[in-house]
Amino acid sequence: MKMQVQLFAAARQLVGRNQIEISFDADQPPTIADLRKTIQLHFPELKRLASTSLFAVDHEYASDNDRVSENQQVAMIPPVSGG
Amino acid sequence: MVEIVDSQLETSSILSEAQSDLSGAVVLFLGTTRQYTGDLETTELEYECYREMAMKKMRQLREIAIHKWKLHGCAMVHRTGVVPIGQASVAIAVSSGHRKAAFEAAQWLIDTLKREVPIWKKECYSDGTTEWIHPQ
C-alpha cells in the first residue's frame, strides 16, 4: 500500500516538498511506529526530526501502536512552536 | 470565535467577540514578536500551520475552557506568515463572572495551544540566518 504523508516546518524544508509518499508491502496496515521507521529509512534527512515528531491521523494525534490505512490523512507533526 | 488569519490581528474586535454583559472580567492575552532572545536578535518571525488540524485543536481547547471555567465568551486567533517585531502572532480573549476564572482560563489556553496546536515559528535573525523552532 502507498501512503501520502504531509510535512511541515523544518521537515518540509529538509525534504523540499510538503508531501512524501511511503510504500509498505506488509499484509496488514502499518502502525505509526512502522511509519516512522520507514520514513527514517527512506528519508535520512528526516531521521532525527522524525524521532521527536508526533503523527496525526485524520487531524488527531495518533500513538505509536495505532494503525493507519490508505484512505486516512496522515501528517508528520514536528514539535510545535506556535503562540 | 476561532480563526487563523494572515494579516494583523484586530484586537478590539477580538475583545468585543469575547465580551458579555454578564461578565465582570475580561482577559486579553497577546503573544508578540520579541526582538531579543538572549544575545540573538530577531528581525521577524514566520509562522506556518497545519490549518485543518490547528482549527480543530483550537476549537476543542475553546470548548474545554468554556466548560471548565464557565466562560461567557472566548476568542482565539492565531496569525500565520510573517509577523514583524512588536506585532501579535496570537490573541486569546476570555470573559467570566469574576477575574480568577478569566486569568486561569487565558493562561491554560495559551499554555495548551503552545504545546498541542500544530503551528510552527521560524526565527529570522539579524545575521540573515533562519531557524525553525522545534522545542525538544
Backbone of each chain as ProteinMPNN parsed JSONL, in Angstrom:
{"seq_chain_A": "MKMQVQLFAAARQLVGRNQIEISFDADQPPTIADLRKTIQLHFPELKRLASTSLFAVDHEYASDNDRVSENQQVAMIPPVSGG", "coords_chain_A": {"N_chain_A": [[0.83, -1.2, 0.0], [0.285, 2.315, -0.528], [1.087, 5.482, 0.885], [0.371, 8.859, 1.562], [2.207, 11.358, 3.177], [1.919, 14.282, 4.918], [4.074, 17.108, 5.259], [5.617, 19.529, 7.449], [7.042, 22.738, 8.347], [10.38, 22.503, 9.567], [10.685, 19.896, 8.632], [9.432, 19.882, 6.13], [11.075, 21.721, 4.886], [13.579, 20.416, 4.951], [13.18, 18.231, 3.235], [12.226, 19.459, 1.013], [9.727, 19.366, -0.05], [6.136, 19.378, 0.384], [4.867, 17.073, 0.885], [5.245, 13.536, 1.144], [5.603, 10.26, -0.351], [5.01, 7.098, 0.954], [5.747, 3.671, 0.81], [4.395, 0.476, 1.632], [4.839, -3.021, 2.045], [3.74, -4.917, 3.624], [1.23, -7.24, 4.948], [-0.743, -6.38, 6.708], [-2.184, -3.189, 7.776], [0.178, -0.564, 8.401], [1.67, 0.39, 11.565], [1.934, 3.475, 13.457], [4.499, 3.535, 14.481], [5.81, 1.844, 12.657], [5.551, 3.421, 10.404], [7.062, 5.676, 11.092], [9.644, 4.526, 11.241], [9.986, 3.674, 8.594], [9.943, 6.077, 7.199], [12.268, 7.19, 8.237], [14.132, 5.48, 7.172], [13.916, 5.8, 4.371], [14.111, 8.529, 4.026], [16.696, 9.886, 4.977], [17.387, 12.445, 5.769], [15.367, 13.162, 7.421], [15.708, 11.736, 9.66], [16.458, 12.435, 12.336], [14.559, 14.391, 13.105], [12.158, 13.012, 12.742], [12.208, 11.245, 14.829], [11.52, 12.725, 17.04], [9.082, 13.67, 16.423], [5.463, 13.844, 16.402], [2.688, 11.988, 15.038], [-0.141, 12.676, 13.023], [-3.382, 11.454, 12.446], [-6.037, 11.776, 10.386], [-6.393, 14.371, 11.442], [-6.056, 14.109, 14.209], [-3.902, 13.496, 16.997], [-1.926, 10.57, 16.883], [-1.057, 7.44, 18.447], [1.922, 5.391, 18.911], [1.195, 2.695, 18.508], [-1.099, 2.748, 17.025], [-2.873, 1.925, 14.006], [-2.642, 2.74, 10.528], [-4.615, 3.384, 7.66], [-4.938, 3.333, 4.058], [-6.721, 5.303, 3.125], [-6.71, 7.354, 4.934], [-5.883, 10.607, 6.308], [-2.628, 11.526, 6.731], [-0.131, 13.04, 8.711], [3.098, 14.333, 9.479], [4.104, 15.629, 12.505], [6.235, 17.81, 13.629], [7.79, 18.86, 16.759], [5.778, 21.366, 18.164], [5.507, 24.996, 17.871], [3.901, 27.238, 18.168], [2.155, 30.318, 19.048]], "CA_chain_A": [[0.0, 0.0, 0.0], [1.003, 3.59, -0.582], [0.512, 6.455, 1.804], [0.929, 10.212, 1.481], [2.417, 11.962, 4.498], [2.139, 15.731, 4.821], [5.221, 17.61, 6.032], [5.548, 20.94, 7.82], [8.147, 23.438, 9.011], [11.73, 22.036, 9.216], [10.585, 18.643, 7.866], [9.122, 20.292, 4.764], [12.266, 22.391, 4.345], [14.658, 19.431, 4.769], [12.892, 17.375, 2.086], [11.965, 20.319, -0.144], [8.369, 19.088, -0.531], [5.205, 19.389, 1.511], [4.245, 15.757, 1.0], [6.06, 12.421, 0.641], [4.856, 9.021, -0.489], [5.669, 5.971, 1.624], [5.162, 2.389, 0.387], [4.509, -0.661, 2.558], [4.435, -4.258, 1.383], [3.214, -5.863, 4.618], [-0.169, -7.621, 4.745], [-1.682, -5.554, 7.484], [-1.838, -1.768, 7.767], [1.314, -0.256, 9.276], [1.452, 1.224, 12.75], [2.66, 4.75, 13.426], [5.917, 3.207, 14.701], [6.309, 1.357, 11.356], [5.611, 4.571, 9.501], [8.224, 6.491, 11.485], [10.863, 3.802, 10.84], [10.097, 3.668, 7.133], [10.326, 7.438, 6.802], [13.68, 7.388, 8.598], [14.93, 4.665, 6.258], [13.886, 6.338, 3.001], [14.435, 9.959, 4.032], [17.681, 10.045, 6.059], [17.414, 13.827, 6.237], [14.324, 13.32, 8.443], [15.945, 10.737, 10.694], [16.453, 12.996, 13.686], [13.296, 15.084, 13.392], [11.064, 12.03, 12.825], [12.243, 10.567, 16.126], [10.882, 13.575, 18.055], [7.792, 14.151, 15.905], [4.237, 13.072, 16.539], [1.977, 11.832, 13.771], [-1.583, 12.913, 13.111], [-4.213, 10.699, 11.511], [-7.329, 12.471, 10.277], [-6.371, 15.583, 12.267], [-5.908, 13.844, 15.643], [-2.626, 12.851, 17.294], [-2.009, 9.114, 16.968], [0.029, 6.862, 19.25], [2.801, 4.513, 18.135], [0.564, 1.408, 18.184], [-2.257, 2.929, 16.127], [-2.65, 1.544, 12.612], [-3.17, 3.707, 9.563], [-4.982, 2.787, 6.373], [-4.621, 4.122, 2.878], [-7.629, 6.425, 2.858], [-6.672, 8.343, 6.004], [-4.949, 11.728, 6.121], [-1.507, 11.354, 7.67], [0.816, 14.158, 8.729], [4.166, 14.29, 10.461], [3.995, 16.865, 13.279], [7.416, 18.094, 14.444], [7.415, 19.603, 17.964], [5.099, 22.598, 17.741], [6.072, 26.228, 18.455], [3.009, 28.378, 17.937], [1.992, 31.252, 20.152]], "C_chain_A": [[0.868, 1.256, 0.0], [0.292, 4.616, 0.285], [1.189, 7.809, 1.601], [1.072, 10.756, 2.898], [2.717, 13.448, 4.304], [3.281, 16.15, 5.745], [5.062, 19.097, 6.313], [6.888, 21.427, 8.362], [9.511, 22.847, 8.593], [11.678, 20.762, 8.383], [10.332, 18.956, 6.389], [10.362, 20.908, 4.105], [13.392, 21.399, 4.054], [14.448, 18.586, 3.514], [12.666, 18.215, 0.815], [10.603, 20.067, -0.77], [7.417, 19.116, 0.656], [4.471, 18.062, 1.681], [5.211, 14.698, 0.482], [5.184, 11.183, 0.528], [5.667, 7.883, 0.114], [4.963, 4.687, 1.204], [5.4, 1.322, 1.441], [4.106, -1.923, 1.805], [3.898, -5.296, 2.373], [1.725, -6.128, 4.374], [-1.135, -6.717, 5.498], [-1.229, -4.089, 7.505], [-0.718, -1.463, 8.754], [0.875, 0.507, 10.524], [2.198, 2.544, 12.558], [4.156, 4.496, 13.624], [6.556, 2.691, 13.409], [6.523, 2.535, 10.402], [6.842, 5.432, 9.805], [9.527, 5.837, 11.012], [11.079, 3.85, 9.324], [10.495, 5.047, 6.604], [11.817, 7.646, 7.068], [14.614, 6.637, 7.657], [15.04, 5.323, 4.876], [14.228, 7.819, 2.907], [15.402, 10.23, 5.192], [17.732, 11.468, 6.605], [16.356, 14.078, 7.326], [14.58, 12.439, 9.663], [15.793, 11.311, 12.103], [15.089, 13.606, 14.035], [12.136, 14.098, 13.526], [11.045, 11.359, 14.198], [11.571, 11.403, 17.211], [9.506, 14.075, 17.622], [6.647, 13.253, 16.33], [3.663, 12.884, 15.144], [0.502, 12.05, 14.01], [-2.275, 12.079, 12.046], [-5.602, 11.32, 11.537], [-7.455, 13.585, 11.322], [-6.414, 15.336, 13.768], [-4.544, 13.182, 15.857], [-2.831, 11.351, 17.457], [-0.876, 8.612, 17.843], [0.75, 5.792, 18.431], [2.139, 3.204, 17.696], [-0.637, 1.53, 17.255], [-1.887, 2.506, 14.711], [-3.298, 2.561, 11.678], [-3.513, 2.999, 8.256], [-4.869, 3.83, 5.268], [-5.463, 5.388, 2.712], [-7.629, 7.483, 3.958], [-5.648, 9.436, 5.707], [-3.866, 11.658, 7.183], [-0.569, 12.558, 7.564], [1.865, 13.925, 9.803], [4.186, 15.657, 11.166], [5.254, 17.048, 14.124], [6.974, 18.873, 15.695], [6.921, 21.009, 17.618], [5.672, 23.825, 18.467], [5.221, 27.443, 18.133], [2.976, 29.293, 19.145], [2.908, 32.443, 20.04]], "O_chain_A": [[2.01, 1.256, 0.459], [-0.933, 4.619, 0.404], [2.411, 7.898, 1.485], [0.162, 10.625, 3.717], [3.663, 13.813, 3.606], [3.437, 15.629, 6.849], [4.458, 19.832, 5.531], [7.741, 20.641, 8.775], [9.775, 22.704, 7.399], [12.529, 20.558, 7.517], [10.952, 18.36, 5.507], [10.657, 20.655, 2.937], [14.082, 21.517, 3.041], [15.404, 18.259, 2.811], [12.885, 17.746, -0.302], [10.345, 20.501, -1.893], [7.831, 18.904, 1.796], [3.57, 17.94, 2.511], [5.916, 14.926, -0.5], [4.164, 11.06, 1.206], [6.852, 7.723, -0.177], [3.735, 4.61, 1.233], [6.462, 1.266, 2.062], [3.156, -1.911, 1.023], [3.632, -6.435, 1.989], [1.047, -5.358, 3.695], [-2.194, -6.343, 4.993], [-0.057, -3.784, 7.284], [-0.673, -2.05, 9.836], [-0.157, 1.178, 10.53], [2.983, 2.703, 11.623], [4.987, 5.163, 13.007], [7.693, 3.041, 13.091], [7.531, 2.624, 9.7], [7.561, 5.856, 8.901], [10.399, 6.503, 10.454], [12.197, 4.039, 8.844], [11.291, 5.157, 5.671], [12.535, 8.203, 6.238], [15.727, 7.079, 7.375], [16.122, 5.389, 4.293], [14.593, 8.31, 1.838], [15.003, 10.73, 6.244], [18.078, 11.677, 7.768], [16.428, 15.065, 8.058], [13.769, 12.399, 10.588], [15.096, 10.748, 12.947], [14.542, 13.367, 15.112], [11.23, 14.315, 14.33], [9.987, 10.95, 14.676], [11.099, 10.851, 18.205], [8.844, 14.809, 18.355], [6.83, 12.062, 16.585], [4.091, 13.533, 14.189], [-0.043, 11.669, 15.045], [-1.826, 12.001, 10.902], [-6.253, 11.38, 12.58], [-8.48, 13.72, 11.99], [-6.765, 16.235, 14.531], [-4.082, 12.409, 15.018], [-3.791, 10.913, 18.092], [0.153, 9.275, 17.972], [0.256, 5.347, 17.395], [2.474, 2.661, 16.644], [-1.137, 0.524, 16.752], [-0.754, 2.693, 14.266], [-4.334, 3.152, 11.98], [-2.78, 2.118, 7.808], [-4.725, 5.027, 5.515], [-4.981, 6.41, 2.223], [-8.443, 8.406, 3.931], [-4.686, 9.23, 4.967], [-4.145, 11.722, 8.38], [-0.259, 13.028, 6.469], [1.578, 13.4, 10.879], [4.271, 16.7, 10.519], [5.339, 16.5, 15.223], [5.903, 19.48, 15.693], [7.571, 21.742, 16.872], [6.25, 23.699, 19.546], [5.734, 28.528, 17.86], [3.675, 29.072, 20.134], [2.886, 33.322, 20.902]]}, "seq_chain_B": "MVEIVDSQLETSSILSEAQSDLSGAVVLFLGTTRQYTGDLETTELEYECYREMAMKKMRQLREIAIHKWKLHGCAMVHRTGVVPIGQASVAIAVSSGHRKAAFEAAQWLIDTLKREVPIWKKECYSDGTTEWIHPQ", "coords_chain_B": {"N_chain_B": [[-15.348, 32.144, 18.886], [-12.923, 31.172, 16.648], [-10.028, 31.537, 14.845], [-7.684, 31.499, 12.085], [-5.501, 33.683, 10.703], [-3.945, 35.718, 8.095], [-3.14, 38.275, 8.401], [-2.666, 41.442, 10.159], [-3.569, 41.266, 13.62], [-6.757, 42.116, 14.816], [-7.3, 43.532, 17.59], [-9.34, 44.854, 18.987], [-11.741, 43.962, 17.907], [-11.538, 41.29, 18.482], [-11.596, 41.359, 21.245], [-14.198, 42.402, 21.654], [-15.662, 40.347, 20.686], [-15.344, 38.473, 22.703], [-16.427, 39.679, 24.916], [-19.109, 40.151, 27.325], [-22.27, 41.118, 28.644], [-22.828, 39.88, 30.973], [-20.482, 39.496, 32.221], [-17.844, 40.056, 34.623], [-15.233, 40.302, 34.279], [-12.659, 40.58, 31.882], [-10.107, 39.071, 30.088], [-7.355, 39.682, 28.065], [-4.934, 38.116, 26.215], [-1.92, 38.676, 24.511], [0.422, 37.351, 22.321], [3.561, 38.373, 21.315], [5.983, 39.377, 18.802], [9.232, 39.131, 19.827], [12.158, 41.106, 20.107], [14.763, 40.463, 21.084], [16.324, 37.423, 22.051], [18.077, 36.341, 24.508], [21.335, 36.736, 23.382], [20.697, 36.797, 20.762], [19.4, 38.476, 17.962], [16.241, 38.974, 16.74], [14.677, 39.498, 13.62], [12.264, 39.125, 12.386], [9.382, 36.981, 12.737], [8.202, 33.95, 11.268], [5.291, 32.243, 10.665], [3.828, 28.991, 10.315], [1.154, 26.739, 9.635], [-0.737, 23.691, 10.201], [-3.491, 23.75, 8.819], [-6.229, 22.619, 8.91], [-6.115, 20.853, 11.062], [-5.112, 22.489, 13.104], [-7.166, 24.363, 13.423], [-9.18, 22.623, 14.289], [-8.075, 21.669, 16.706], [-7.82, 24.074, 18.16], [-10.524, 24.767, 18.397], [-11.392, 22.653, 19.977], [-9.941, 23.132, 22.358], [-11.052, 25.578, 23.102], [-13.722, 24.849, 23.635], [-13.339, 23.152, 25.846], [-12.259, 24.953, 27.725], [-14.341, 26.832, 28.008], [-16.284, 25.256, 29.197], [-14.983, 24.3, 31.523], [-14.216, 26.632, 33.004], [-16.513, 28.055, 33.045], [-16.94, 30.117, 31.142], [-18.068, 33.202, 29.699], [-17.518, 34.192, 27.248], [-15.201, 33.488, 24.576], [-12.422, 33.921, 22.612], [-10.14, 32.963, 20.138], [-7.389, 33.659, 18.224], [-4.995, 33.076, 15.76], [-2.143, 34.208, 14.042], [-0.645, 33.701, 10.829], [2.209, 33.385, 8.572], [4.468, 36.145, 7.941], [5.389, 37.856, 10.892], [6.083, 40.909, 12.078], [8.499, 42.513, 14.337], [7.225, 43.279, 17.539], [4.575, 43.066, 16.802], [1.475, 41.196, 17.159], [1.228, 37.66, 17.281], [-0.56, 35.904, 18.25], [-3.789, 35.951, 19.748], [-5.743, 35.781, 22.618], [-8.82, 35.954, 24.087], [-10.893, 36.101, 26.88], [-13.916, 35.967, 28.817], [-15.521, 36.216, 32.003], [-17.484, 35.685, 35.021], [-16.028, 36.518, 37.261], [-12.63, 37.645, 38.017], [-10.674, 35.643, 38.554], [-11.273, 33.191, 37.272], [-11.133, 34.022, 34.611], [-8.425, 34.83, 34.288], [-7.149, 32.366, 34.838], [-8.194, 30.699, 32.826], [-7.309, 31.942, 30.468], [-4.551, 31.687, 30.762], [-4.282, 28.869, 30.76], [-5.248, 28.308, 28.204], [-3.357, 29.548, 26.432], [-1.003, 28.253, 27.219], [-1.632, 25.577, 26.606], [-2.24, 25.709, 23.908], [0.313, 26.327, 22.936], [1.61, 23.938, 23.405], [0.149, 21.957, 22.012], [-1.184, 22.674, 19.583], [-0.893, 22.405, 16.088], [1.184, 24.455, 14.955], [3.891, 26.33, 13.753], [6.901, 28.222, 14.347], [9.261, 30.207, 12.582], [12.362, 31.513, 13.218], [13.798, 34.502, 12.157], [16.884, 35.783, 11.975], [19.076, 38.605, 12.788], [21.506, 38.29, 11.526], [20.924, 37.197, 9.152], [20.402, 34.502, 9.068], [18.107, 31.706, 9.377], [15.774, 29.8, 11.37], [13.827, 27.022, 12.055], [11.696, 26.51, 14.794], [11.699, 23.906, 16.949], [10.87, 22.739, 19.749], [12.47, 20.623, 22.143]], "CA_chain_B": [[-14.603, 32.55, 17.694], [-11.59, 30.611, 16.446], [-9.598, 31.894, 13.492], [-6.275, 31.615, 11.707], [-5.513, 34.746, 9.701], [-2.588, 36.033, 7.647], [-2.932, 39.719, 8.468], [-2.525, 41.96, 11.519], [-4.701, 40.914, 14.48], [-7.582, 43.265, 15.219], [-7.562, 43.163, 18.985], [-10.602, 45.391, 19.513], [-12.855, 43.097, 17.504], [-11.379, 40.026, 19.218], [-12.101, 41.649, 22.594], [-15.658, 42.549, 21.698], [-16.198, 38.997, 20.478], [-15.307, 37.73, 23.967], [-17.117, 40.39, 25.994], [-20.514, 39.851, 27.575], [-22.836, 41.943, 29.716], [-22.881, 39.047, 32.176], [-19.128, 39.304, 32.739], [-17.209, 41.053, 35.469], [-13.804, 40.297, 33.971], [-12.234, 40.185, 30.54], [-8.649, 38.997, 29.985], [-6.828, 39.573, 26.696], [-3.515, 37.795, 26.124], [-1.308, 38.802, 23.186], [1.805, 36.906, 22.167], [4.121, 39.3, 20.327], [7.341, 39.069, 18.331], [10.241, 39.729, 20.698], [13.359, 41.427, 19.326], [15.972, 39.779, 21.549], [16.284, 36.229, 22.885], [19.483, 36.299, 24.904], [22.175, 37.568, 22.519], [20.234, 36.718, 19.377], [18.43, 39.494, 17.565], [15.244, 38.518, 15.774], [14.161, 40.581, 12.778], [10.832, 38.828, 12.246], [9.016, 35.569, 12.857], [7.308, 33.489, 10.215], [4.515, 31.115, 11.197], [3.194, 28.061, 9.394], [0.258, 25.864, 10.395], [-1.495, 22.62, 9.551], [-4.701, 24.522, 9.055], [-7.438, 21.887, 9.325], [-5.92, 20.3, 12.403], [-4.938, 23.584, 14.056], [-8.516, 24.882, 13.692], [-9.89, 21.617, 15.082], [-7.495, 21.655, 18.058], [-8.182, 25.315, 18.852], [-11.951, 24.67, 18.751], [-11.503, 21.724, 21.119], [-9.451, 23.81, 23.561], [-12.045, 26.596, 23.451], [-14.869, 24.178, 24.272], [-12.917, 22.67, 27.17], [-12.096, 26.102, 28.623], [-15.666, 27.409, 28.28], [-16.956, 24.36, 30.119], [-14.27, 24.184, 32.805], [-14.181, 27.89, 33.763], [-17.833, 28.7, 32.875], [-16.685, 31.398, 30.473], [-19.184, 33.793, 28.946], [-17.042, 34.366, 25.875], [-13.821, 33.027, 24.382], [-11.979, 34.103, 21.227], [-8.736, 32.584, 19.92], [-6.983, 33.95, 16.847], [-3.559, 32.965, 15.514], [-1.713, 34.763, 12.749], [0.42, 32.954, 10.158], [3.017, 34.222, 7.686], [5.471, 36.975, 8.615], [4.917, 38.733, 11.968], [7.201, 41.791, 12.41], [8.775, 42.826, 15.743], [6.235, 44.077, 18.268], [3.192, 42.735, 16.441], [0.959, 39.999, 17.818], [1.016, 36.452, 16.493], [-1.706, 35.175, 18.805], [-4.629, 36.685, 20.699], [-6.737, 34.966, 23.327], [-9.649, 36.813, 24.937], [-11.933, 35.347, 27.585], [-14.66, 36.723, 29.818], [-16.174, 35.383, 33.017], [-18.134, 36.466, 36.069], [-15.01, 37.087, 38.152], [-11.332, 37.674, 37.346], [-9.836, 34.454, 38.755], [-11.546, 32.222, 36.201], [-10.671, 34.566, 33.333], [-6.965, 34.716, 34.264], [-6.762, 30.954, 34.755], [-8.57, 30.15, 31.519], [-6.423, 32.508, 29.448], [-3.235, 31.054, 30.954], [-4.371, 27.473, 30.313], [-5.436, 28.285, 26.747], [-2.113, 29.836, 25.705], [-0.047, 27.178, 27.525], [-2.008, 24.351, 25.909], [-2.046, 25.999, 22.483], [1.749, 26.239, 22.615], [2.019, 22.532, 23.49], [-0.63, 20.977, 21.252], [-1.758, 23.083, 18.298], [0.162, 22.294, 15.073], [1.628, 25.719, 14.372], [5.346, 26.405, 13.961], [7.506, 29.52, 14.04], [10.638, 30.257, 12.082], [13.061, 32.726, 13.633], [14.676, 35.13, 11.167], [17.818, 36.532, 12.803], [19.662, 39.798, 12.17], [22.663, 37.928, 10.695], [20.436, 36.653, 7.881], [20.073, 33.079, 9.172], [16.755, 31.392, 9.84], [15.734, 28.544, 12.119], [12.515, 26.542, 12.527], [11.763, 26.206, 16.218], [11.063, 22.634, 17.315], [11.334, 22.505, 21.125], [12.623, 19.195, 22.483]], "C_chain_B": [[-13.207, 31.924, 17.707], [-11.189, 30.918, 15.012], [-8.087, 31.753, 13.336], [-6.245, 32.6, 10.54], [-4.086, 35.042, 9.242], [-2.34, 37.541, 7.615], [-2.913, 40.147, 9.938], [-3.767, 41.664, 12.36], [-5.45, 42.182, 14.908], [-8.081, 43.02, 16.629], [-8.895, 43.698, 19.497], [-11.782, 44.508, 19.112], [-12.772, 41.738, 18.194], [-11.914, 40.192, 20.649], [-13.621, 41.709, 22.621], [-16.354, 41.219, 21.423], [-16.295, 38.24, 21.803], [-16.171, 38.372, 25.048], [-18.594, 40.011, 26.096], [-21.007, 40.743, 28.706], [-22.921, 41.182, 31.036], [-21.546, 39.016, 32.9], [-18.679, 40.43, 33.639], [-15.731, 41.157, 35.175], [-13.574, 39.876, 32.526], [-10.703, 40.174, 30.552], [-8.286, 38.837, 28.518], [-5.348, 39.25, 26.783], [-3.07, 37.994, 24.686], [0.1, 38.227, 23.253], [2.406, 37.723, 21.047], [5.546, 38.905, 19.941], [8.362, 39.869, 19.135], [11.53, 39.949, 19.906], [14.592, 40.638, 19.759], [15.635, 38.526, 22.354], [17.723, 35.96, 23.277], [20.272, 37.25, 24.014], [21.682, 37.617, 21.077], [19.197, 37.802, 19.089], [17.526, 38.942, 16.471], [14.785, 39.704, 14.938], [12.672, 40.391, 12.501], [10.631, 37.341, 12.503], [8.123, 35.222, 11.68], [6.607, 32.237, 10.719], [3.882, 30.312, 10.076], [2.267, 27.166, 10.212], [-0.251, 24.721, 9.529], [-2.948, 23.011, 9.779], [-5.883, 23.713, 9.591], [-7.299, 21.386, 10.764], [-5.786, 21.403, 13.457], [-6.296, 24.187, 14.42], [-9.277, 23.918, 14.594], [-9.406, 21.624, 16.533], [-7.889, 22.914, 18.833], [-9.657, 25.303, 19.257], [-12.157, 23.754, 19.945], [-11.067, 22.408, 22.418], [-10.46, 24.851, 24.039], [-13.235, 25.965, 24.177], [-14.527, 23.711, 25.679], [-12.859, 23.836, 28.158], [-13.447, 26.717, 28.985], [-16.384, 26.579, 29.34], [-16.307, 24.398, 31.508], [-14.364, 25.453, 33.654], [-15.485, 28.678, 33.632], [-17.687, 30.087, 32.236], [-17.954, 31.897, 29.783], [-18.803, 33.991, 27.485], [-15.6, 33.912, 25.768], [-13.475, 33.167, 22.906], [-10.499, 33.748, 21.138], [-8.404, 32.837, 18.457], [-5.465, 33.83, 16.74], [-3.263, 33.522, 14.132], [-0.651, 33.852, 12.148], [1.107, 33.871, 9.139], [3.972, 35.051, 8.524], [4.813, 37.858, 9.682], [6.098, 39.595, 12.424], [7.337, 41.995, 13.926], [7.639, 43.666, 16.335], [4.789, 43.753, 17.923], [2.787, 41.397, 17.036], [0.803, 38.851, 16.83], [-0.188, 35.672, 16.994], [-2.458, 36.086, 19.77], [-5.629, 35.718, 21.301], [-7.499, 35.907, 24.246], [-10.736, 35.965, 25.571], [-12.665, 36.272, 28.55], [-15.367, 35.754, 30.756], [-16.768, 36.299, 34.076], [-17.134, 37.199, 36.947], [-13.626, 36.861, 37.566], [-10.532, 36.375, 37.443], [-10.023, 33.459, 37.607], [-11.006, 32.725, 34.866], [-9.148, 34.471, 33.206], [-6.531, 33.263, 34.065], [-7.035, 30.373, 33.373], [-7.623, 30.652, 30.43], [-5.037, 31.874, 29.527], [-3.235, 29.622, 30.414], [-4.472, 27.418, 28.784], [-4.13, 28.553, 26.007], [-1.083, 28.747, 25.976], [-0.353, 25.931, 26.695], [-1.893, 24.529, 24.398], [-0.58, 25.807, 22.104], [2.263, 24.805, 22.642], [1.387, 21.654, 22.417], [-1.071, 21.38, 19.846], [-0.66, 23.084, 17.224], [0.407, 23.596, 14.299], [3.117, 25.809, 14.698], [5.839, 27.804, 13.625], [8.926, 29.339, 13.533], [11.224, 31.582, 12.521], [13.901, 33.222, 12.464], [15.574, 36.078, 11.947], [18.48, 37.672, 12.019], [20.886, 39.473, 11.323], [22.231, 37.25, 9.39], [20.078, 35.174, 7.943], [18.633, 32.902, 9.648], [16.769, 30.032, 10.527], [14.289, 28.211, 12.493], [12.651, 26.136, 13.983], [10.96, 24.934, 16.497], [11.546, 22.253, 18.709], [11.419, 21.019, 21.439], [11.894, 18.864, 23.771]], "O_chain_B": [[-12.425, 32.118, 18.638], [-11.919, 30.598, 14.073], [-7.323, 31.868, 14.295], [-6.886, 32.375, 9.513], [-3.126, 34.666, 9.913], [-1.458, 38.026, 6.906], [-3.115, 39.333, 10.839], [-4.891, 41.794, 11.874], [-4.846, 43.178, 15.307], [-9.121, 42.399, 16.848], [-9.522, 43.071, 20.351], [-12.717, 44.328, 19.892], [-13.794, 41.106, 18.462], [-12.583, 39.311, 21.189], [-14.257, 41.135, 23.506], [-17.48, 40.99, 21.863], [-17.223, 37.455, 22.004], [-16.6, 37.699, 25.985], [-19.232, 39.614, 25.121], [-20.25, 41.081, 29.616], [-23.07, 41.789, 32.097], [-21.465, 38.571, 34.045], [-19.06, 41.587, 33.464], [-15.039, 41.999, 35.748], [-14.205, 38.949, 32.019], [-10.075, 41.145, 30.973], [-8.825, 37.98, 27.817], [-4.58, 40.02, 27.361], [-3.737, 37.548, 23.752], [0.878, 38.578, 24.14], [1.85, 37.778, 19.95], [6.222, 38.184, 20.675], [8.362, 41.1, 19.129], [11.944, 39.087, 19.131], [15.375, 40.194, 18.921], [14.77, 38.556, 23.23], [18.501, 35.421, 22.489], [19.93, 38.426, 23.897], [22.193, 38.391, 20.267], [18.259, 38.016, 19.857], [17.99, 38.504, 15.419], [14.533, 40.785, 15.47], [11.917, 41.358, 12.396], [11.577, 36.554, 12.489], [7.391, 36.064, 11.16], [7.257, 31.284, 11.149], [3.463, 30.847, 9.049], [2.567, 26.864, 11.368], [-0.202, 24.775, 8.301], [-3.554, 22.656, 10.79], [-6.474, 24.077, 10.608], [-8.226, 21.481, 11.568], [-6.29, 21.264, 14.571], [-6.551, 24.488, 15.586], [-9.938, 24.336, 15.545], [-10.207, 21.591, 17.467], [-8.245, 22.841, 20.009], [-10.004, 25.775, 20.339], [-12.982, 24.027, 20.817], [-11.732, 22.285, 23.447], [-10.694, 24.989, 25.24], [-13.696, 26.476, 25.198], [-15.332, 23.856, 26.599], [-13.344, 23.73, 29.284], [-13.674, 27.082, 30.138], [-17.008, 27.116, 30.255], [-16.99, 24.513, 32.526], [-14.565, 25.38, 34.867], [-15.56, 29.831, 34.056], [-18.231, 31.079, 32.72], [-18.795, 31.112, 29.345], [-19.657, 33.961, 26.599], [-14.858, 33.944, 26.75], [-14.152, 32.6, 22.048], [-9.7, 34.184, 21.967], [-9.054, 32.299, 17.561], [-4.734, 34.415, 17.54], [-4.026, 33.332, 13.185], [0.16, 33.286, 12.88], [0.648, 34.983, 8.878], [4.257, 34.713, 9.673], [3.812, 38.523, 9.417], [7.013, 39.093, 13.077], [6.422, 41.693, 14.693], [7.161, 44.621, 15.723], [3.875, 44.119, 18.662], [3.633, 40.57, 17.376], [0.322, 39.027, 15.71], [-0.77, 34.874, 16.259], [-1.863, 36.877, 20.502], [-6.275, 34.942, 20.596], [-6.902, 36.581, 25.085], [-11.419, 35.202, 24.887], [-12.094, 37.246, 29.04], [-15.754, 34.648, 30.377], [-16.587, 37.516, 34.043], [-17.352, 38.348, 37.332], [-13.449, 35.99, 36.714], [-9.79, 36.037, 36.52], [-9.052, 32.953, 37.046], [-10.48, 31.942, 34.076], [-8.633, 34.083, 32.157], [-5.667, 32.965, 33.24], [-6.21, 29.646, 32.82], [-7.187, 29.882, 29.574], [-4.424, 31.562, 28.506], [-2.315, 29.214, 29.706], [-3.845, 26.569, 28.15], [-3.821, 27.853, 25.042], [-0.357, 28.351, 25.064], [0.554, 25.305, 26.147], [-1.493, 23.604, 23.69], [-0.27, 25.2, 21.079], [3.247, 24.489, 21.973], [2.016, 20.702, 21.953], [-1.309, 20.514, 19.004], [0.391, 23.694, 17.421], [-0.075, 23.801, 13.185], [3.551, 25.416, 15.782], [5.295, 28.485, 12.756], [9.674, 28.467, 13.975], [10.667, 32.644, 12.241], [14.633, 32.447, 11.85], [15.099, 37.06, 12.517], [18.456, 37.709, 10.789], [21.28, 40.283, 10.484], [23.071, 36.785, 8.619], [19.515, 34.636, 6.99], [18.029, 33.803, 10.23], [17.661, 29.216, 10.295], [13.61, 28.996, 13.155], [13.625, 25.484, 14.359], [9.743, 24.881, 16.316], [12.527, 21.522, 18.843], [10.544, 20.245, 21.05], [11.911, 17.714, 24.212]]}, "name": "protein", "num_of_chains": 2, "seq": "MKMQVQLFAAARQLVGRNQIEISFDADQPPTIADLRKTIQLHFPELKRLASTSLFAVDHEYASDNDRVSENQQVAMIPPVSGGMVEIVDSQLETSSILSEAQSDLSGAVVLFLGTTRQYTGDLETTELEYECYREMAMKKMRQLREIAIHKWKLHGCAMVHRTGVVPIGQASVAIAVSSGHRKAAFEAAQWLIDTLKREVPIWKKECYSDGTTEWIHPQ"}
